[in-house]
Amino acid sequence: MDKQFYVYIMSNINNTVLYIGMTNNIIRRVYEHKNHLVKGFTDKYNVTKLVTLLSNSTFTYSEPIPS
């Protein structure tokens, strides 16, 4: 059984801050952002609006390109 993964972009009400995240449970994750349940960047900058959502059943990890 493949697991579903989501890449999402959220913003604050004024669209001046963007946050890009990845999760396997988008409903839970958006709820956490909107209710400020996880302290950090999105809580500090009041990022609560879901802007874009992409879903995929496969996840591929690649090593960063050395600089």
N, C-alpha and C positions, 0 to 999 in steps of 0.2 A: 504494500500500500504506500503510495507516494504521499508525502506531507506537503501541504500547501504553504507557500511562503509569500509574503507581501512586502513590497517596497512602497513606502508612502512618503509624501511631502506634506508638511503642515506649516501653517503660518500664524502670525498673530492677527488681531482684528484689522490692523492698519496695513497688512501685507508688507511690513518693513523687515520682518525676520523670517527666515526659512529654516526648517528642520527636516532632515532626511533620515528616515529610520527603516528598519527591517524587522519583521516579526512573523511568527507563525499563527498568531491569534489577533487579527486586526481589531475586532470588536473590543476585546479586553484592553488592548494597547491604546486605542483612541479614548476609551473611557478613562484610563489612567491619566492621559494628558489633559483631558477636559476637566477632570476633577482634582488636578494637581496632586496626585497620589505619589508620584515619584519626584523627589526633589532634585533639581539640577537645571540644565539649560532651559528646557521647555517651561518649567515652573517660573524661573527667574524672568524670562522674557514673555510670559503669558501666551505661549503658543498653544492654541486650542482649536484651530480651524483646519480640518482636513481639506487639502487642495487637490492632491492627485493620489491615485491608488493603482498599483500594478500588481498582478498576481502571477505566480508561476509554481509549478509542481516540482521543479528541479532547482537545485541550488548548487552552483559551482564556485568553489573558492580558488582564487589565484593568488600567488605570492606577489607582493608589491614589486614593482620594477625598481632595481637598484639605481640610485642616483649617481 
